[in-house]
Amino acid sequence: MTGDTWTRTDHLLALAVDRLGVLIWQQTKDGRKGRNRPKPISPLAKNNAAKYGKTSRSPEEVKAYLARFGPPPS
């Protein structure tokens, strides 16, 4: 089966298997440390999002910076 010829049922079953694999992986030592994540078999589960840049700032610093540009807190 290729990604082009998958039926809706094929995709749903593959996504279910992928989720179960992640669930099991999370209970292992590797999963708790966030390494060796299982590769998804469904083409719909693959993360093709582009990532731009990186920072050495802490998450709190980034949130504070971005809050300056958002709506005022209510």
N, C-alpha and C positions, 0 to 999 in steps of 0.2 A: 504494500500500500504506500502510495506517495501522498503528500499533503494535498495534491490537486484532486485526487479521486476518493478522498475520505467522505463517508456519509456523515450525517449529523449524529447518528448513533455511534459511529466509530469515534468521532471527536468526543462525545460525552463519556464513553467508556474509557478512552485514553486519559481524559482529564481526571476521571475518578481514580484511575490507577496512579496518576501522577500525584494527586493529593494524598492518597494512602501512603505512597512512598515517602513523601515529605513528613507525614505524620509519624511514621516509623523511624525515619532518620532523626527527627527531633528528640527521640528518646535515647539516642546513642551518645557516646562520648563525643564523636565528631559533630553531631547535631548541636549539642550543648555548647560547643566551642565555635560553631558556625563554619565548619570546614567540610570539604568533600560532599557538598550538597548533591543529591541525585539529579541526574539530567532528565528533563521531561521527555516523554515520548510523543506527546501531542504537539503539533506545530503551533497550536493556539496558546500553549503554556509558555512558550519561549519569550523572553523579555527582549524585544528588539529596540527598546527605548534608547535614544542617544544620551550619553552622559557628557556634560560640558563642565570642564574645569574641576578644580579641587581646592580645598582650603585647609589651612592648619589651625583655623579658629575652632573654638569649642561650639557645640550646638547652642549653648546659651548665648554666646556672643552673636551667632548668626541670627537667632530669633530676635534678639534685641535690635540688631541692625535692620532686619526686615520689618519689625514693628514700627519703625520710624516712618515707613512709607505706606502703612496700612491705615485703615480707619481708626479714629480715636477709640480707646477702650470704653466700653459702656458701663 
